[in-house]
Amino acid sequence: DAKAAYWAQQAIDHGYTYDLYLLATYFRDGTGVPQDPAKAAALMQQAVDQDIPEATRELASYYREGIGVTKDPMRAMGLSMLAVTQNKADQGDASAMAELATNYYEGTGVTKNLARFIFWTQKAADLGDASASFDLAKAYYSGEGKPKDLSQYFHWIQKAVEQSDERAMYELGAAYENGRYGLTADGAQAAKLYQAAGEKGNVNGQFETAMAYFKGAGVAKDYAQAAQWAQKAADQGHAKAMFLLAVLYGHGAGVAQDPAKAAEWTQKSADAGDAQGMYGLAVLFRDGTGVPKDHDKYVEWIQKAAEAGDEHSMYLLAIFYNLGSGVPKDASKSLDWMQKAAANGDEGAKAKIAKGYAGR
């Protein structure tokens, strides 16, 4: 028994990973080595990290019963599920391989391991798994686990698009819209890919499709289509889509004009953190459109919009501090916000700074 333990250790040292599992059982049982449940559990985790399903099932029992580790039923359940995934991956199941790759990337049930992530991602992608094809493309683009290689990125991103991966459709659409990665800008191709992603439920694809129809970018301008796609994205919580929907209701473009709905969606957009939505809500309170006129709320939302990055709100907040309108008069804060507005591109602020604006 002692010799068996010795040779198991020698095998491990020479890269025979299955012997990690065997050695762990020797420490569990005290076979040829002093019994040591904690060491058994540690070795068993190493075996799990080498995709040995028997080890994963064994470690699950340790967590279930508290052998060498603190009892943890949830961890035990997760390991049991992981063992099933490992078995399926070993048997050639591409989706299981992709799932196992994600486990290694996130450290779910196994120790985070970029090399194992790439190993299983490549195997799954080679078998046609769309999600793995996308992840492999991203690895070639970022250089995370693979050498940076733009040609390989395009190869795998196109594969993922052909396999109907919504993330790949959206990403390639953005590349065509902006002429990235050496591509010639092509609004029609971008709109086609965005809509394909949107039809798969991709919220960013839905929003960009709405914007394409709203602006007539790559497709014929169509406010009714813009409203339909904005509604889909807004229903999924997309803050900018909420504001676009508010604009459409406010102007009766593609939908019946409805100031109350415009105000409702503007409020939702602002509450979701969209700076344009915050500015839009401020204007509604200023004018009393769809909401009661309220100067204090106008100033409050201008301040929130400025803090969220809206450059015109920065300019207005600077003016408020200059005049003491809704906020205490403060020349220093006025100058600070005017400078921020100018730095962020507000033309009125640029003009005032150029004339030596001092905040008072």
VEXLOLO-407171 format. One record per residue (C-alpha): x, y, z; residue in three letters; chain; residue number from 0. Coordinates in pm, 1 decimal, padded with zeros to 6 digits. Layout:
N
((X; Y; Z); 'ALA'; 'A'; NUM)
...
//
This chain:
360
((00000.0; 00000.0; 00000.0); 'ASP'; 'A'; 0)
((00283.8; 00239.5; 00083.2); 'ALA'; 'A'; 1)
((00441.4; 00156.7; -00252.0); 'LYS'; 'A'; 2)
((00112.3; 00219.7; -00427.0); 'ALA'; 'A'; 3)
((00093.4; 00564.9; -00267.8); 'ALA'; 'A'; 4)
((00456.7; 00631.6; -00361.3); 'TYR'; 'A'; 5)
((00405.6; 00535.7; -00725.7); 'TRP'; 'A'; 6)
((00081.9; 00733.2; -00745.3); 'ALA'; 'A'; 7)
((00276.5; 01041.7; -00635.8); 'GLN'; 'A'; 8)
((00547.5; 00964.4; -00893.4); 'GLN'; 'A'; 9)
((00283.9; 00933.3; -01164.5); 'ALA'; 'A'; 10)
((00133.5; 01268.7; -01065.5); 'ILE'; 'A'; 11)
((00476.9; 01429.0; -01078.7); 'ASP'; 'A'; 12)
((00508.8; 01302.8; -01435.8); 'HIS'; 'A'; 13)
((00172.0; 01437.0; -01545.6); 'GLY'; 'A'; 14)
((-00058.3; 01137.8; -01499.3); 'TYR'; 'A'; 15)
((-00347.9; 01335.8; -01357.5); 'THR'; 'A'; 16)
((-00585.4; 01043.5; -01288.5); 'TYR'; 'A'; 17)
((-00348.8; 00939.5; -01009.4); 'ASP'; 'A'; 18)
((-00446.5; 01257.0; -00823.3); 'LEU'; 'A'; 19)
((-00780.9; 01087.3; -00768.1); 'TYR'; 'A'; 20)
((-00616.0; 00761.4; -00655.5); 'LEU'; 'A'; 21)
((-00378.5; 00938.5; -00417.0); 'LEU'; 'A'; 22)
((-00669.4; 01135.3; -00272.1); 'ALA'; 'A'; 23)
((-00848.4; 00808.3; -00190.4); 'THR'; 'A'; 24)
((-00531.1; 00677.6; -00018.3); 'TYR'; 'A'; 25)
((-00527.9; 00982.9; 00211.6); 'PHE'; 'A'; 26)
((-00901.5; 00943.9; 00263.9); 'ARG'; 'A'; 27)
((-00864.2; 00583.4; 00377.6); 'ASP'; 'A'; 28)
((-00512.3; 00595.5; 00525.8); 'GLY'; 'A'; 29)
((-00387.0; 00345.2; 00265.4); 'THR'; 'A'; 30)
((-00005.1; 00349.2; 00268.4); 'GLY'; 'A'; 31)
((-00008.2; 00705.9; 00404.0); 'VAL'; 'A'; 32)
((-00137.2; 00862.8; 00725.8); 'PRO'; 'A'; 33)
((-00510.9; 00918.5; 00703.5); 'GLN'; 'A'; 34)
((-00571.3; 01287.1; 00626.3); 'ASP'; 'A'; 35)
((-00922.3; 01386.8; 00512.4); 'PRO'; 'A'; 36)
((-00822.9; 01751.4; 00453.8); 'ALA'; 'A'; 37)
((-00534.9; 01647.1; 00226.2); 'LYS'; 'A'; 38)
((-00767.6; 01400.3; 00053.4); 'ALA'; 'A'; 39)
((-01014.2; 01683.1; -00017.5); 'ALA'; 'A'; 40)
((-00738.5; 01913.4; -00146.4); 'ALA'; 'A'; 41)
((-00605.1; 01644.3; -00381.4); 'LEU'; 'A'; 42)
((-00956.2; 01558.8; -00492.0); 'MET'; 'A'; 43)
((-01013.6; 01924.3; -00589.1); 'GLN'; 'A'; 44)
((-00695.5; 01910.4; -00799.2); 'GLN'; 'A'; 45)
((-00836.1; 01601.2; -00970.5); 'ALA'; 'A'; 46)
((-01165.7; 01783.4; -01027.4); 'VAL'; 'A'; 47)
((-00967.3; 02062.9; -01194.1); 'ASP'; 'A'; 48)
((-00833.5; 01802.1; -01437.1); 'GLN'; 'A'; 49)
((-01187.0; 01698.7; -01540.1); 'ASP'; 'A'; 50)
((-01195.8; 01360.3; -01367.5); 'ILE'; 'A'; 51)
((-01568.8; 01294.8; -01308.5); 'PRO'; 'A'; 52)
((-01504.3; 01027.1; -01046.3); 'GLU'; 'A'; 53)
((-01314.5; 01283.8; -00841.7); 'ALA'; 'A'; 54)
((-01592.9; 01537.9; -00882.7); 'THR'; 'A'; 55)
((-01853.8; 01292.7; -00758.1); 'ARG'; 'A'; 56)
((-01625.5; 01195.1; -00469.8); 'GLU'; 'A'; 57)
((-01564.3; 01556.6; -00370.4); 'LEU'; 'A'; 58)
((-01939.8; 01616.3; -00381.4); 'ALA'; 'A'; 59)
((-01978.1; 01343.3; -00118.7); 'SER'; 'A'; 60)
((-01709.8; 01510.0; 00097.2); 'TYR'; 'A'; 61)
((-01906.7; 01834.9; 00098.0); 'TYR'; 'A'; 62)
((-02229.8; 01649.4; 00156.4); 'ARG'; 'A'; 63)
((-02087.8; 01462.9; 00458.0); 'GLU'; 'A'; 64)
((-01823.1; 01711.6; 00580.9); 'GLY'; 'A'; 65)
((-01517.5; 01490.7; 00509.5); 'ILE'; 'A'; 66)
((-01205.0; 01706.6; 00522.2); 'GLY'; 'A'; 67)
((-01412.1; 02014.1; 00439.7); 'VAL'; 'A'; 68)
((-01693.1; 02211.0; 00599.2); 'THR'; 'A'; 69)
((-02026.7; 02049.2; 00518.7); 'LYS'; 'A'; 70)
((-02189.7; 02239.5; 00231.7); 'ASP'; 'A'; 71)
((-02497.9; 02081.3; 00064.9); 'PRO'; 'A'; 72)
((-02516.7; 02350.0; -00205.6); 'MET'; 'A'; 73)
((-02153.0; 02297.1; -00304.3); 'ARG'; 'A'; 74)
((-02215.4; 01922.0; -00306.1); 'ALA'; 'A'; 75)
((-02509.8; 01968.7; -00540.8); 'MET'; 'A'; 76)
((-02306.4; 02192.8; -00771.6); 'GLY'; 'A'; 77)
((-02025.4; 01936.8; -00788.8); 'LEU'; 'A'; 78)
((-02271.3; 01659.1; -00867.3); 'SER'; 'A'; 79)
((-02402.9; 01863.0; -01159.5); 'MET'; 'A'; 80)
((-02046.6; 01940.1; -01268.0); 'LEU'; 'A'; 81)
((-01966.5; 01566.5; -01276.2); 'ALA'; 'A'; 82)
((-02255.4; 01514.6; -01519.1); 'VAL'; 'A'; 83)
((-02121.2; 01794.1; -01739.5); 'THR'; 'A'; 84)
((-01769.2; 01647.1; -01732.1); 'GLN'; 'A'; 85)
((-01902.5; 01305.3; -01833.3); 'ASN'; 'A'; 86)
((-02099.0; 01452.1; -02123.0); 'LYS'; 'A'; 87)
((-01797.7; 01655.2; -02236.6); 'ALA'; 'A'; 88)
((-01579.0; 01344.1; -02228.1); 'ASP'; 'A'; 89)
((-01837.9; 01170.7; -02445.6); 'GLN'; 'A'; 90)
((-01820.6; 01446.3; -02710.7); 'GLY'; 'A'; 91)
((-02118.1; 01666.4; -02618.9); 'ASP'; 'A'; 92)
((-02029.5; 02012.0; -02758.0); 'ALA'; 'A'; 93)
((-02272.3; 02206.9; -02538.0); 'SER'; 'A'; 94)
((-02130.9; 02031.2; -02229.1); 'ALA'; 'A'; 95)
((-01780.1; 02124.8; -02343.3); 'MET'; 'A'; 96)
((-01886.6; 02488.9; -02377.5); 'ALA'; 'A'; 97)
((-02047.4; 02478.0; -02031.8); 'GLU'; 'A'; 98)
((-01732.3; 02326.5; -01883.9); 'LEU'; 'A'; 99)
((-01525.1; 02598.9; -02050.1); 'ALA'; 'A'; 100)
((-01744.0; 02862.4; -01883.2); 'THR'; 'A'; 101)
((-01694.2; 02689.6; -01548.0); 'ASN'; 'A'; 102)
((-01318.6; 02724.4; -01587.1); 'TYR'; 'A'; 103)
((-01348.5; 03087.4; -01692.7); 'TYR'; 'A'; 104)
((-01570.5; 03178.6; -01397.4); 'GLU'; 'A'; 105)
((-01425.4; 02936.6; -01143.0); 'GLY'; 'A'; 106)
((-01761.2; 02760.2; -01092.8); 'THR'; 'A'; 107)
((-01698.7; 02428.0; -00920.3); 'GLY'; 'A'; 108)
((-01339.4; 02426.8; -01044.3); 'VAL'; 'A'; 109)
((-01037.3; 02650.2; -00994.4); 'THR'; 'A'; 110)
((-01025.7; 02933.1; -01250.2); 'LYS'; 'A'; 111)
((-00800.7; 02816.8; -01530.5); 'ASN'; 'A'; 112)
((-00765.3; 03009.3; -01857.5); 'LEU'; 'A'; 113)
((-00580.7; 02724.4; -02031.1); 'ALA'; 'A'; 114)
((-00862.4; 02477.7; -01953.8); 'ARG'; 'A'; 115)
((-01118.0; 02738.3; -02063.0); 'PHE'; 'A'; 116)
((-00946.1; 02766.9; -02400.9); 'ILE'; 'A'; 117)
((-00901.5; 02389.6; -02427.9); 'PHE'; 'A'; 118)
((-01272.1; 02316.5; -02388.9); 'TRP'; 'A'; 119)
((-01381.1; 02624.0; -02587.5); 'THR'; 'A'; 120)
((-01170.3; 02515.2; -02884.3); 'GLN'; 'A'; 121)
((-01306.2; 02159.5; -02869.7); 'LYS'; 'A'; 122)
((-01666.5; 02284.4; -02849.6); 'ALA'; 'A'; 123)
((-01613.6; 02537.1; -03129.9); 'ALA'; 'A'; 124)
((-01457.6; 02270.2; -03352.1); 'ASP'; 'A'; 125)
((-01776.5; 02067.1; -03302.2); 'LEU'; 'A'; 126)
((-01994.9; 02362.9; -03405.1); 'GLY'; 'A'; 127)
((-02112.3; 02509.3; -03075.6); 'ASP'; 'A'; 128)
((-02216.0; 02870.2; -03148.0); 'ALA'; 'A'; 129)
((-02146.4; 03004.8; -02800.7); 'SER'; 'A'; 130)
((-01798.1; 02852.1; -02803.4); 'ALA'; 'A'; 131)
((-01728.1; 02995.4; -03149.8); 'SER'; 'A'; 132)
((-01809.9; 03342.4; -03017.2); 'PHE'; 'A'; 133)
((-01597.6; 03294.9; -02704.3); 'ASP'; 'A'; 134)
((-01307.0; 03172.2; -02916.3); 'LEU'; 'A'; 135)
((-01338.5; 03475.3; -03143.0); 'ALA'; 'A'; 136)
((-01323.0; 03703.5; -02838.4); 'LYS'; 'A'; 137)
((-01014.5; 03520.1; -02713.3); 'ALA'; 'A'; 138)
((-00836.3; 03580.7; -03044.9); 'TYR'; 'A'; 139)
((-00940.4; 03947.0; -03037.1); 'TYR'; 'A'; 140)
((-00837.4; 04013.9; -02675.6); 'SER'; 'A'; 141)
((-00534.1; 03786.2; -02663.4); 'GLY'; 'A'; 142)
((-00678.9; 03619.5; -02354.7); 'GLU'; 'A'; 143)
((-00552.2; 03262.9; -02373.0); 'GLY'; 'A'; 144)
((-00479.1; 03289.9; -02746.0); 'LYS'; 'A'; 145)
((-00235.6; 03507.6; -02942.6); 'PRO'; 'A'; 146)
((-00409.4; 03817.4; -03081.4); 'LYS'; 'A'; 147)
((-00511.2; 03732.2; -03436.6); 'ASP'; 'A'; 148)
((-00766.5; 03943.8; -03624.1); 'LEU'; 'A'; 149)
((-00804.5; 03692.7; -03907.9); 'SER'; 'A'; 150)
((-00888.8; 03416.8; -03657.8); 'GLN'; 'A'; 151)
((-01125.6; 03655.6; -03479.9); 'TYR'; 'A'; 152)
((-01315.7; 03711.9; -03806.0); 'PHE'; 'A'; 153)
((-01311.4; 03342.4; -03888.9); 'HIS'; 'A'; 154)
((-01474.7; 03246.6; -03559.8); 'TRP'; 'A'; 155)
((-01709.1; 03545.4; -03531.8); 'ILE'; 'A'; 156)
((-01843.8; 03462.4; -03879.2); 'GLN'; 'A'; 157)
((-01882.2; 03099.6; -03773.2); 'LYS'; 'A'; 158)
((-02078.3; 03211.9; -03467.9); 'ALA'; 'A'; 159)
((-02302.8; 03431.8; -03685.1); 'VAL'; 'A'; 160)
((-02366.3; 03139.1; -03920.2); 'GLU'; 'A'; 161)
((-02454.8; 02933.7; -03611.9); 'GLN'; 'A'; 162)
((-02704.3; 03206.7; -03505.5); 'SER'; 'A'; 163)
((-02523.4; 03334.2; -03196.4); 'ASP'; 'A'; 164)
((-02701.6; 03659.2; -03105.4); 'GLU'; 'A'; 165)
((-02392.9; 03814.0; -02943.0); 'ARG'; 'A'; 166)
((-02187.8; 03754.3; -03256.3); 'ALA'; 'A'; 167)
((-02458.7; 03904.7; -03475.5); 'MET'; 'A'; 168)
((-02468.2; 04217.6; -03261.4); 'TYR'; 'A'; 169)
((-02090.1; 04251.9; -03242.0); 'GLU'; 'A'; 170)
((-02038.2; 04207.7; -03615.1); 'LEU'; 'A'; 171)
((-02322.6; 04451.9; -03676.9); 'GLY'; 'A'; 172)
((-02142.6; 04712.6; -03464.8); 'ALA'; 'A'; 173)
((-01821.2; 04643.4; -03656.9); 'ALA'; 'A'; 174)
((-01996.7; 04710.2; -03989.8); 'TYR'; 'A'; 175)
((-02174.4; 05019.4; -03856.8); 'GLU'; 'A'; 176)
((-01852.9; 05180.3; -03735.4); 'ASN'; 'A'; 177)
((-01608.4; 05039.9; -03990.7); 'GLY'; 'A'; 178)
((-01404.4; 04861.3; -03725.0); 'ARG'; 'A'; 179)
((-01135.2; 04595.0; -03761.8); 'TYR'; 'A'; 180)
((-01055.0; 04697.3; -04117.7); 'GLY'; 'A'; 181)
((-01413.9; 04654.0; -04239.8); 'LEU'; 'A'; 182)
((-01568.8; 04909.6; -04473.7); 'THR'; 'A'; 183)
((-01860.0; 05078.9; -04296.9); 'ALA'; 'A'; 184)
((-02183.1; 04927.2; -04428.4); 'ASP'; 'A'; 185)
((-02507.2; 05052.1; -04274.1); 'GLY'; 'A'; 186)
((-02725.8; 04800.2; -04455.6); 'ALA'; 'A'; 187)
((-02518.5; 04503.7; -04338.7); 'GLN'; 'A'; 188)
((-02509.6; 04648.0; -03985.9); 'ALA'; 'A'; 189)
((-02888.5; 04688.6; -03979.4); 'ALA'; 'A'; 190)
((-02936.6; 04333.4; -04110.6); 'LYS'; 'A'; 191)
((-02714.8; 04187.2; -03838.9); 'LEU'; 'A'; 192)
((-02868.0; 04403.6; -03564.2); 'TYR'; 'A'; 193)
((-03217.4; 04291.0; -03661.6); 'GLN'; 'A'; 194)
((-03110.2; 03925.3; -03673.7); 'ALA'; 'A'; 195)
((-02968.7; 03964.0; -03321.1); 'ALA'; 'A'; 196)
((-03284.5; 04143.9; -03208.9); 'GLY'; 'A'; 197)
((-03503.8; 03865.9; -03344.1); 'GLU'; 'A'; 198)
((-03304.8; 03626.9; -03124.1); 'LYS'; 'A'; 199)
((-03390.8; 03844.3; -02822.3); 'GLY'; 'A'; 200)
((-03065.0; 04039.6; -02798.8); 'ASN'; 'A'; 201)
((-03165.5; 04364.1; -02626.8); 'VAL'; 'A'; 202)
((-02882.3; 04570.1; -02777.8); 'ASN'; 'A'; 203)
((-02970.1; 04436.7; -03121.6); 'GLY'; 'A'; 204)
((-03331.3; 04540.2; -03064.9); 'GLN'; 'A'; 205)
((-03230.0; 04892.7; -02963.8); 'PHE'; 'A'; 206)
((-02990.4; 04936.3; -03256.9); 'GLU'; 'A'; 207)
((-03260.5; 04810.6; -03494.4); 'THR'; 'A'; 208)
((-03495.9; 05072.7; -03350.1); 'ALA'; 'A'; 209)
((-03231.7; 05340.7; -03404.6); 'MET'; 'A'; 210)
((-03168.3; 05222.8; -03761.2); 'ALA'; 'A'; 211)
((-03538.2; 05261.3; -03845.9); 'TYR'; 'A'; 212)
((-03556.5; 05591.1; -03653.3); 'PHE'; 'A'; 213)
((-03260.8; 05743.3; -03842.3); 'LYS'; 'A'; 214)
((-03300.7; 05558.0; -04171.1); 'GLY'; 'A'; 215)
((-02952.6; 05411.7; -04130.5); 'ALA'; 'A'; 216)
((-02911.4; 05113.8; -04362.2); 'GLY'; 'A'; 217)
((-03289.9; 05075.4; -04391.3); 'VAL'; 'A'; 218)
((-03574.2; 05301.0; -04501.9); 'ALA'; 'A'; 219)
((-03680.8; 05536.8; -04223.3); 'LYS'; 'A'; 220)
((-03985.6; 05386.0; -04052.7); 'ASP'; 'A'; 221)
((-04107.6; 05529.0; -03722.7); 'TYR'; 'A'; 222)
((-04362.4; 05250.4; -03670.8); 'ALA'; 'A'; 223)
((-04083.3; 04989.9; -03693.4); 'GLN'; 'A'; 224)
((-03865.8; 05207.4; -03470.3); 'ALA'; 'A'; 225)
((-04142.0; 05213.1; -03207.9); 'ALA'; 'A'; 226)
((-04194.7; 04835.1; -03224.4); 'GLN'; 'A'; 227)
((-03825.0; 04759.2; -03177.8); 'TRP'; 'A'; 228)
((-03781.3; 05026.9; -02909.6); 'ALA'; 'A'; 229)
((-04073.8; 04873.0; -02720.9); 'GLN'; 'A'; 230)
((-03909.3; 04527.8; -02733.7); 'LYS'; 'A'; 231)
((-03582.9; 04663.2; -02593.9); 'ALA'; 'A'; 232)
((-03756.0; 04887.6; -02339.6); 'ALA'; 'A'; 233)
((-03953.3; 04589.6; -02210.5); 'ASP'; 'A'; 234)
((-03616.3; 04423.4; -02143.5); 'GLN'; 'A'; 235)
((-03498.4; 04722.8; -01940.7); 'GLY'; 'A'; 236)
((-03286.7; 04906.4; -02199.9); 'HIS'; 'A'; 237)
((-03271.3; 05264.4; -02069.8); 'ALA'; 'A'; 238)
((-03191.3; 05432.0; -02403.6); 'LYS'; 'A'; 239)
((-03470.8; 05240.0; -02573.4); 'ALA'; 'A'; 240)
((-03708.0; 05370.2; -02306.6); 'MET'; 'A'; 241)
((-03609.8; 05727.0; -02392.3); 'PHE'; 'A'; 242)
((-03641.8; 05666.4; -02767.3); 'LEU'; 'A'; 243)
((-03991.1; 05529.0; -02704.6); 'LEU'; 'A'; 244)
((-04068.7; 05841.3; -02499.7); 'ALA'; 'A'; 245)
((-03954.7; 06063.4; -02789.0); 'VAL'; 'A'; 246)
((-04175.0; 05871.5; -03033.0); 'LEU'; 'A'; 247)
((-04480.0; 05903.4; -02805.8); 'TYR'; 'A'; 248)
((-04401.6; 06268.7; -02748.2); 'GLY'; 'A'; 249)
((-04398.9; 06347.0; -03121.1); 'HIS'; 'A'; 250)
((-04659.1; 06093.7; -03231.9); 'GLY'; 'A'; 251)
((-04402.5; 05932.1; -03459.5); 'ALA'; 'A'; 252)
((-04497.7; 05573.5; -03546.7); 'GLY'; 'A'; 253)
((-04742.6; 05569.1; -03254.5); 'VAL'; 'A'; 254)
((-05036.6; 05785.1; -03150.2); 'ALA'; 'A'; 255)
((-04913.6; 06099.7; -02974.2); 'GLN'; 'A'; 256)
((-04950.7; 06050.9; -02600.4); 'ASP'; 'A'; 257)
((-04785.6; 06301.6; -02361.2); 'PRO'; 'A'; 258)
((-04867.0; 06084.3; -02058.5); 'ALA'; 'A'; 259)
((-04691.5; 05780.7; -02208.8); 'LYS'; 'A'; 260)
((-04402.4; 05999.8; -02320.1); 'ALA'; 'A'; 261)
((-04364.1; 06121.0; -01960.8); 'ALA'; 'A'; 262)
((-04396.2; 05765.8; -01825.0); 'GLU'; 'A'; 263)
((-04119.7; 05628.0; -02047.4); 'TRP'; 'A'; 264)
((-03901.0; 05933.4; -01988.7); 'THR'; 'A'; 265)
((-03931.4; 05877.1; -01614.1); 'GLN'; 'A'; 266)
((-03845.8; 05507.4; -01657.5); 'LYS'; 'A'; 267)
((-03543.3; 05594.4; -01869.0); 'SER'; 'A'; 268)
((-03423.0; 05848.8; -01612.9); 'ALA'; 'A'; 269)
((-03478.0; 05606.7; -01324.8); 'ASP'; 'A'; 270)
((-03276.9; 05345.1; -01518.8); 'ALA'; 'A'; 271)
((-02980.6; 05583.3; -01533.0); 'GLY'; 'A'; 272)
((-02990.4; 05723.7; -01887.6); 'ASP'; 'A'; 273)
((-02848.7; 06077.2; -01892.8); 'ALA'; 'A'; 274)
((-03061.3; 06181.7; -02192.2); 'GLN'; 'A'; 275)
((-03366.7; 06048.4; -02014.6); 'GLY'; 'A'; 276)
((-03278.3; 06255.2; -01708.3); 'MET'; 'A'; 277)
((-03240.9; 06568.9; -01918.9); 'TYR'; 'A'; 278)
((-03565.8; 06490.2; -02101.0); 'GLY'; 'A'; 279)
((-03748.3; 06448.9; -01770.6); 'LEU'; 'A'; 280)
((-03608.8; 06780.5; -01648.4); 'ALA'; 'A'; 281)
((-03749.1; 06951.9; -01959.6); 'VAL'; 'A'; 282)
((-04091.1; 06793.6; -01899.5); 'LEU'; 'A'; 283)
((-04095.0; 06934.6; -01543.5); 'PHE'; 'A'; 284)
((-03980.5; 07271.3; -01676.8); 'ARG'; 'A'; 285)
((-04258.7; 07288.4; -01934.8); 'ASP'; 'A'; 286)
((-04529.0; 07090.9; -01752.1); 'GLY'; 'A'; 287)
((-04563.4; 06847.1; -02042.4); 'THR'; 'A'; 288)
((-04727.9; 06523.7; -01926.7); 'GLY'; 'A'; 289)
((-04634.0; 06612.9; -01566.6); 'VAL'; 'A'; 290)
((-04711.5; 06910.2; -01339.4); 'PRO'; 'A'; 291)
((-04473.1; 07203.8; -01392.6); 'LYS'; 'A'; 292)
((-04213.8; 07195.0; -01110.8); 'ASP'; 'A'; 293)
((-03902.3; 07414.6; -01111.6); 'HIS'; 'A'; 294)
((-03740.6; 07233.9; -00818.5); 'ASP'; 'A'; 295)
((-03771.0; 06898.0; -00995.7); 'LYS'; 'A'; 296)
((-03644.4; 07060.1; -01314.7); 'TYR'; 'A'; 297)
((-03326.9; 07165.4; -01136.1); 'VAL'; 'A'; 298)
((-03299.3; 06832.3; -00951.9); 'GLU'; 'A'; 299)
((-03306.4; 06631.1; -01275.2); 'TRP'; 'A'; 300)
((-03071.1; 06872.5; -01454.3); 'ILE'; 'A'; 301)
((-02822.1; 06812.4; -01171.8); 'GLN'; 'A'; 302)
((-02866.3; 06434.0; -01198.9); 'LYS'; 'A'; 303)
((-02825.7; 06448.3; -01577.0); 'ALA'; 'A'; 304)
((-02510.8; 06659.0; -01544.3); 'ALA'; 'A'; 305)
((-02363.8; 06413.5; -01294.2); 'GLU'; 'A'; 306)
((-02453.5; 06129.3; -01534.7); 'ALA'; 'A'; 307)
((-02257.7; 06296.0; -01816.2); 'GLY'; 'A'; 308)
((-02507.1; 06501.0; -02020.9); 'ASP'; 'A'; 309)
((-02304.7; 06798.9; -02144.2); 'GLU'; 'A'; 310)
((-02593.3; 07041.7; -02196.2); 'HIS'; 'A'; 311)
((-02716.8; 06969.3; -01843.7); 'SER'; 'A'; 312)
((-02365.1; 07055.2; -01721.1); 'MET'; 'A'; 313)
((-02398.4; 07390.1; -01899.9); 'TYR'; 'A'; 314)
((-02740.7; 07457.0; -01746.6); 'LEU'; 'A'; 315)
((-02622.2; 07359.1; -01400.0); 'LEU'; 'A'; 316)
((-02335.2; 07605.4; -01435.7); 'ALA'; 'A'; 317)
((-02591.9; 07876.9; -01513.8); 'ILE'; 'A'; 318)
((-02804.2; 07774.5; -01213.7); 'PHE'; 'A'; 319)
((-02503.0; 07810.2; -00982.4); 'TYR'; 'A'; 320)
((-02423.4; 08142.2; -01144.5); 'ASN'; 'A'; 321)
((-02774.3; 08276.3; -01081.5); 'LEU'; 'A'; 322)
((-02853.7; 08089.7; -00760.0); 'GLY'; 'A'; 323)
((-03156.1; 07938.2; -00933.9); 'SER'; 'A'; 324)
((-03273.6; 07629.1; -00747.2); 'GLY'; 'A'; 325)
((-02926.4; 07586.7; -00593.3); 'VAL'; 'A'; 326)
((-02716.7; 07816.9; -00371.2); 'PRO'; 'A'; 327)
((-02523.5; 08075.7; -00573.1); 'LYS'; 'A'; 328)
((-02166.1; 07949.0; -00610.6); 'ASP'; 'A'; 329)
((-01919.2; 08098.3; -00860.3); 'ALA'; 'A'; 330)
((-01664.3; 07820.2; -00808.5); 'SER'; 'A'; 331)
((-01916.0; 07542.8; -00882.8); 'LYS'; 'A'; 332)
((-02052.2; 07742.2; -01174.0); 'SER'; 'A'; 333)
((-01706.5; 07766.1; -01330.4); 'LEU'; 'A'; 334)
((-01634.9; 07398.9; -01261.9); 'ASP'; 'A'; 335)
((-01952.2; 07281.5; -01436.5); 'TRP'; 'A'; 336)
((-01901.9; 07521.9; -01726.8); 'MET'; 'A'; 337)
((-01551.7; 07383.2; -01779.0); 'GLN'; 'A'; 338)
((-01685.7; 07025.8; -01765.8); 'LYS'; 'A'; 339)
((-01958.1; 07114.0; -02017.8); 'ALA'; 'A'; 340)
((-01700.1; 07266.2; -02254.5); 'ALA'; 'A'; 341)
((-01467.4; 06966.5; -02215.4); 'ALA'; 'A'; 342)
((-01760.0; 06738.5; -02304.4); 'ASN'; 'A'; 343)
((-01840.6; 06933.5; -02620.4); 'GLY'; 'A'; 344)
((-02123.6; 07174.9; -02533.0); 'ASP'; 'A'; 345)
((-02089.7; 07461.3; -02780.8); 'GLU'; 'A'; 346)
((-02248.6; 07724.2; -02555.1); 'GLY'; 'A'; 347)
((-02007.0; 07634.7; -02276.2); 'ALA'; 'A'; 348)
((-01710.3; 07644.7; -02514.7); 'LYS'; 'A'; 349)
((-01809.1; 07996.0; -02620.9); 'ALA'; 'A'; 350)
((-01840.7; 08118.4; -02261.3); 'LYS'; 'A'; 351)
((-01506.3; 07966.1; -02156.9); 'ILE'; 'A'; 352)
((-01340.9; 08120.3; -02462.5); 'ALA'; 'A'; 353)
((-01468.8; 08462.5; -02344.6); 'LYS'; 'A'; 354)
((-01315.9; 08413.4; -02001.2); 'GLY'; 'A'; 355)
((-01618.7; 08290.9; -01806.6); 'TYR'; 'A'; 356)
((-01545.0; 08310.2; -01433.0); 'ALA'; 'A'; 357)
((-01868.4; 08174.4; -01285.6); 'GLY'; 'A'; 358)
((-02009.5; 08508.5; -01182.7); 'ARG'; 'A'; 359)
//
